[in-house]
Amino acid sequence: MLNSQVLIELFSKTRILAYASASEHEANLRLISQISHKLGILEIIIRNRIDKIMSARDESWLFALPSEIVLDDDGGKIKEHNALVSRQTFGFWVRVAECYKIHSCAFDKEFLESLDFKKYYSRNQGRLNKSPLANYQKAYALLLLIRSIRNRAFHFENLLKILDDGRPRLSIRATFKKSSGVFSIMPNMIMTFLDDILKSFDENLVEYAKN
């Protein structure tokens, strides 16, 4: 193992001190390497599902977006639909799902109905305003969590950090019309969380993601 001084010289003092130990920094990088393939698969599946729904409404939907959703078309140079779909960030697809209220199309109904966020963190909410979470609320929280994991992983941020109140740093707030809820994933449940979503699309996807 590299000693702490070498790690600081290579990765910066600020980064290394943001972890509980040098071992945690190493474990975080290892986790990122293990989940990157899974995140890539999920991003492609989800964006294709959203595009399929939107294209069924209007084949030219990408060119009729509201002003609050910015299309990355390389300054108007890209016109081909599939090329545009591939170019957009995952955040773009989350914004599309939110704008058009089609969160649930990204996941199978059976999966959403059986989903219990408490599996991934015991203090997660199962109800909002005394009512069980609706499928669209679960779907939106899932999209935000996947985006958070993806962005943190691909920017090599700490996925293992636990806050002073015991809540994982990997937390998001999903805001709805009359309520909002905080949803978190414990570090040791990140892999399970991603695998559960992969299996909801096809049982063989988890094995496929290992290859």
N, C-alpha and C positions, 0 to 999 in steps of 0.2 A: 504494500500500500504506500502511496505517496505521503510524505509527511505534510503537516499542516502549512508550513512555510512555502513549500513548493505549490501546494494547492492554491494558496492565496496569490502567489505570483502568476499562476496559470489562469485562474478563474476570477480573481479579484477578491479583496477582503470583504467587500459588501456582500457578495454572493455567498461565500463560505460561512460568514457569521449569521446569515439568514437561516441556516440549518442548525439542528440540535447538535450535530457532530459531522465530521468528515464522512463517516460511514453512512449517515442519512443522505448526504449529497450523492454519494455513489449509488445508494439504493434507489434514489429518485431517478437518476439517469438510466438505471437498469429497468425500472418500471416503464419509463417513457419508451425505451426500445421495445418492450414487450407489448405495449398497447398501440403503437403507431400503426401497425398493419390493420388492427381492428377498427381504429378510428377512420382510416382511409376507406375501408369497406363500407362502414356505416354512412360516411358522408356521401359516397356515390349512390348508395341505395336510396337514402332519404331525398337527395336532390332530384333523383329520377322520379320518385313517387310524386313529389310536389310538382315537378314539370309535367308529368302525365296528366294530373288533374287540371292544371292550368291550361295545357294545350288542348284538352278536350273542350274547354270553354271557348278558347280563342287561340288558333295556331300561331298568331302573331303577338301573343300576350307580352313577350319580352320588350316589344316596342311600344307598349301602351301602359307602361308602369306609372303609378302616381309619383308626384315630384319628390316625395320623401324616400323613395327607393331609387338609389343610383345604380344604373347598369354599367358594369365595366365592359365596354366594347372597344377599348383601345382607341378612344377618340373617334369613334364612328367607323373604324376600319374593318371591324368584324361584323359580318351580317349573317353568317351561317348559324342556324339555331343550335346545333349540337356543340359547336365551338364556343358559343356564348354560354351555354349551360355549364360546360367544363371550366370556364374561366372565372365564374362567380365564387365568392367566398362562402363559407358555411353560414356566416352571419347574414349574408344576402338572403339565403333560403329561409332562415328563421324570420327575417323581416317580412318576406313574402307570405309565409304561413300566418303570421300575426295580422298583416294588413288585410288579407282575404279570408281570415278566420277558417283556415283549413288545416289547423294543427293535426287533427286526428287522422288525416289521410296519410301521414308519414308512418303510421304504425297500424298493426292489425287490431281490430276491435277486441278480439278475445284476449290479446295480450294486455291491452289497456284496462279491460274490465277486471282482470286478475292481478294487476300490478299493485303492490303495496310498498310504498317508499320506505316504510319502517324497516324493511329488510336491509336497507343500505345505511340507515342511521336511525337509532331507536327513537329519537326526538322529532323525526320528520312528521309532518301533519298528514292525517288521513281524512280530515274534514276541514271545510272552510265555511264559516258562518253556520256551524252546526249541521251542515249537509255534507254527505260523502263527496269526495272529489269526483267531478265529472270527467268523462274521457278526454274532452278537449283541454281541461286543466292539467290532467296528467301528461298529455301529449306536449303541451307547451313547456311544462317543467322539464320533461325529458329533453326537448330540443335545447333549452337553455343550459342544462347540465352537460349534454354532449358538447355544446359549443364551448363551455367553460373548460372542460377537460381537454378538448382539442387545442384551444388557444394556449392554455398553460403548458401543455405537453410540447407543442411545436415551438414554443418560445423558451423551453427548458426551465420553466418555473417550478417551484416546489409544490408537488402534489401531495406530499406527506404531512404538511404542517397542520397542527391542531392549535386552535386559538385558546386564549386563557380561560374562556368560559366552557371549554370542552368541545365546542362545535368544530367540525373540520373547516379548514380554510376553503375547501372546495364546496362552496355554498352559493346558491342563487336565490333571488327573490322573484317569484312569478306574480305579476300584478294583473288582476282581472277587473272587470267593470265595478264590482261591488266588494271585492276582497283581494287579499294578497297572501302569499304563503312563502316561507323559506324552506328550501329543500337542499339537503346536504348528502354527500357521499363520504363515508369513512375511507381513509386511505387503503385499508385492507379489503375493501369491498369494491374498489374501482374495477378490478378485473371481472368480478362477478356481475357487476352492473352492465358492463359492456357485453359480456357473454350472454346475459339474459336477453338483451336487445337483439343480438345477432341470432340467437336461437328462435326468437319470435318470427323472424323472416324465413329461416330454414334451419332445421336441426343440425345440418351438416356444416353450417357456416363457421362454427367455432373451430372445428377441425381444419376447415379450409384456411382460416386465418392464421393457423400455426405454420402453414407451408411457406 
